[in-house]
Structures are given as C-alpha cells and as structure tokens.
Amino acid sequence: MPEKETSEFVKGVEKPSKAFEDQWLAKLSQALDATVGREIRERVLEGSEELAASTNQEEIIDWTRRAIGLLDNLVDEEGRKRIMTACACHFPEQRLVPLRAKYEESKDLDTVHGMLRELFISDLKNVLKLDDRLIADILRWGWGVAGVKKGNLIVATKMPFQLRKHLEARDPKEKRYYYCHCPRIREAVKSSNPRLSTTYCYCGAGFYKDIWEKILQRPVDVEVLETVLDGGEVCRIAIYLPSESALRAMGRNQDDPIE
C-alpha cells in the first residue's frame, strides 16, 4: 500500500470532509434499507440532507444523537448492530490478502492473528516512528488492531487517535477526547449535553468485524465492551471468532459464507 494511504489509515481523520460525511451517510442509508426497510430509513435519516462539511460539529452531533435515539427505539439490538457495523471504516483490504491466504493454507487462527499483530507493530515503527519503549508499552497495554486473543475470543483495545496528547493529558475528559477516533462525534466526548447512545460505537466495532470476516470469509460477531463516549477510559471491542468445528461445518455448506 502506498505510504500516504498507510499513513492516513494509521493516523486517522481529524475532521470530517464533505466526502467523508456523504460516504458515511450513504453507508448508513444502505444498511437501514437492507435491515429495516424504507419507512424506518426515512425516519432515521430525516434532516441528514442538510448536513455538510460547513455544518458545525455540534449540529452534526445533535443530528446523530436524534438519529441513533430513533434507531434505539425502533430497531432491536441485533438489527442495530448490523446497521452500525456496516457504517465502519475498513482496514485496507490489500494488506489482508496474505493473512487470508495463510488462513486458507493452514486454518490456524493463532498464526493469522500473529501476522496481524506484526502488521500493527510494523506501522508503529515505520509510519508513526515510535521508539521501542513506547511500542513495548502499547503492546503491554493490549492496544491495537490485533488485540489480545484467548481461544476464539479477541479483545481489541483501540490505540488513542492522538497518542502523545492522550498520554500527556491529565484531565480525564481531555484524555477521552484525544482517544476518540471518530471525526463526526469526537466533540461529544467533552460535551456537557446529553450523551450520545453507545449504539453509535458499533460503527467502530465494525472495523474489527470487517477484518476478520475478510480473513475467514465467514460471519463474525462483535460486542462493544467499553467506550470513551460513555465515560470509559478506553474503547474495547470483543471479537467472537467461530470455533474450529463451526468453521469446518460452515466450510461444508457453501450457502453460509459472507458475500
């Protein structure tokens, strides 16, 4: 992957452009259509056509708070997860090709998880240019895209969006603000207004769901365990990988793979 693309992936997006907002709303619209249909889609998306890059962050947050509130009231939990995970940003697919090939060859989840961990370490060294001591701390804290794997459970703790500012901050609210990755609603972390529903954070959980579904070519479930949006110190996501027996059973039934 080109250096610029790698850098943008690792460092994230500080402020949403009109293109970013339009793409995110398009993904939300498609997911609503596919999961709950036109009527609920129109209710949830009401007013979204007025959002633009020039709209201030508080207006984006207010609209999002209303939209996710409607989603919470109108759609069951599984439906909400399906909708919001479909809105996620994605890990560059080309970088997952070797992991997918290794899994096809070995069927060894531990080996593939180790390869993902090495990709993350490489980005810390070569893109973010972090020193060995800080990299060791990050790995000890369990931060990063690979997460910590125990059996078929992976718990991924996101690395702070603005790492050094997060580490230097002393105010808890300020630390959470520098931690949050989402350019659309980051300001909500330090807002005194009513909190935005953590249903929204399944968008971030979808990032991990997409990685493992691309590697395994099978459905993977995720769960938001902790989020700075709800006052947590970090954002932690549980990724539930299918068991080896389940993967073998799914492999025998070609109707089950994800599209």
C-alpha positions, 0 to 999 in steps of 0.5 A: 500500500502506498505510504500516504494511504498507510499513513492516513489509515494509521493516523486517522481523520481529524475532521470530517470532509464533505466526502467523508460525511456523504460516504458515511451517510450513504453507508448508513442509508444502505444498511437501514434499507437492507435491515429495516426497510424504507419507512424506518430509513426515512425516519432515521435519516430525516434532516441528514440532507442538510448536513455538510462539511460547513455544518458545525460539529455540534449540529452534526452531533445533535443530528446523530444523537436524534438519529441513533435515539430513533434507531434505539427505539425502533430497531432491536439490538441485533438489527442495530448492530448490523446497521452500525457495523456496516457504517465502519471504516475498513482496514485496507483490504490489500494488506489482508490478502496474505493473512487470508491466504495463510488462513486458507493454507493452514486454518490456524487462527493463532498464526493469522492473528500473529501476522496481524499483530506484526502488521500493527507493530510494523506501522508503529515503527515505520509510519508513526516512528515510535521508539521501542519503549513506547511500542513495548508499552502499547503492546503491554497495554493490549492496544491495537488492531490485533488485540489480545486473543484467548481461544476464539475470543479477541479483545481489541483495545483501540490505540488513542487517535492522538497518542502523545496528547492522550498520554500527556493529558491529565484531565480525564475528559481531555484524555477521552477526547484525544482517544476518540477516533471518530471525526463526526462525534469526537466533540461529544466526548467533552460535551456537557449535553446529553450523551450520545447512545453507545449504539453509535460505537458499533460503527467502530466495532465494525472495523474489527468485524470487517477484518476478520470476516475478510480473513475467514470469509465467514460471519463474525460477531462483535460486542462493544465492551467499553467506550470513551463516549460513555465515560470509559477510559478506553474503547474495547471491542470483543471479537467472537471468532467461530470455533474450529468445528463451526468453521469446518461445518460452515466450510461444508455448506457453501450457502453460509459464507459472507458475500 
